[in-house]
């Protein structure tokens, strides 16, 4: 395969950091899975039949009625999370907003698209009742406002389970079941690492499955 400049850049930006992460995790033998906070949350397919949490790693955010007032957090999410994982398979952002706010969502999407490819951003309208039901299924202590907005963004795994940390190492008494979109540190130092842990989990499971399959083949099973 011809080693083009584009392939070298993609390797350095996306593949090499993941390899380093995997090597450090396995080399120090201290890898632990990201805890499951809530099992079987309401699937996004109940709001949009064309979308699903299943078999995807999903970052979920609630845009609310007044997207312009909160767009700083959405730009942070785009810069610190989306751009880091856009090349990863089965990664997506689910951005949910109330029905009737299509023009506002369209404008927000247009503004974000000036800085990135929006292929894995999914803007989904829903009734306030459906949006509240989805958020309630997370069992999060971070409330959804009357405008269907929260400054927290959430991480849902391929099984449709909400993931988070049992505690924050820097703040042992603080549970992390959502990440503050207004905090660059929260996104860059905590959420990014947690998403990498999820990808490593799936990589390790895939590797183990293939090794077991090879062993069964060797013994004629």
Secondary structure as UniProt FT lines:
FT   HELIX           5..10
FT   HELIX           11..15
FT   HELIX           16..28
FT   STRAND          36..38
FT   HELIX           44..46
FT   TURN            49..50
FT   TURN            54..55
FT   STRAND          57..63
FT   HELIX           67..77
FT   HELIX           78..82
FT   HELIX           83..85
FT   TURN            86..87
FT   TURN            89..90
FT   STRAND          91..98
FT   TURN            99..100
FT   HELIX           102..113
FT   TURN            114..115
FT   TURN            119..120
FT   STRAND          121..126
FT   HELIX           128..137
FT   TURN            138..139
FT   TURN            146..147
FT   STRAND          152..156
FT   TURN            158..159
FT   STRAND          162..163
FT   TURN            172..173
FT   STRAND          179..180
FT   TURN            181..182
FT   HELIX           184..185
FT   HELIX           186..191
FT   HELIX           192..218
FT   TURN            219..220
//
